[in-house]
């Protein structure tokens, strides 16, 4: 099924979509300012779900929703992962990697409930890193960092 929806704004640069479980709703985000829009697969338009530039979210890349109704957003060059309640729009948590030399590009959910975030190092000669914020089935405590296996090129870490 091909779905065509309009995202509000003239400079939105949409990226990343997430379909909400057991609903016709989906979210799409903007790499330009971090706006997250919400739509219905049966309608052609979307509305702003969470405005851009809120809470330090000035861009976004990948996103997923889990069965508990959370939207997990990889926020590009901000080095942060944002978690929202899909019913109330409330921000549940922000995970900060503390890195400014990486781009949080995509989100994947794994069977145990963890949300894995693909982190692309700005240094193209380095090994990609996957950051796992926390299990979506636990208390959203502190993030963990898991480096991809294998040798890393020489240079600063």
C-alpha positions, 0 to 999 in steps of 0.5 A: 500500500502506498500512502501519500501525506503532506507534511506542514511547512515549506522547509520540512525535509521529512525523514524517518517514519514510525507507524503506531501499533494497532492504529492507522496513525504514523509519525514523520519527522523533519531533519531541518528543525526536529518537528514531528508530525502525526498522520492517519493512513486514511487521510492525506494531511498530517498535523504537528505532533511535537513542534521542532526545536523543543527540548533541544530537538533541532533535527531528527532522523530515525524513529520507531514506536513500541507496543507500549505507546512510546515514540523513540526518536534519534535526533541527528547531530544533537547527540540525543535520543528523545522518547515521547508518549504517543497518546499524550505527546508528553516527553518521557525521557531524553538520553544524551550521548555527550558526543558532538562528533556523531550523527544519531541516524536510525532506530531499531527495536529488538525482541527484548524491548531495547531501542538500538540507535545507529550512531554514525561517526563524523570521522568516516575512517572510524568504526560505526557505533551502536548506542542502546539507550535502555530497555523499553521494558524497564525504568529507562535508566542510564544509557549504555554504549556498545561499540561495534566489534572489530579493530578500530583505525588508529587515531584519537578515541 
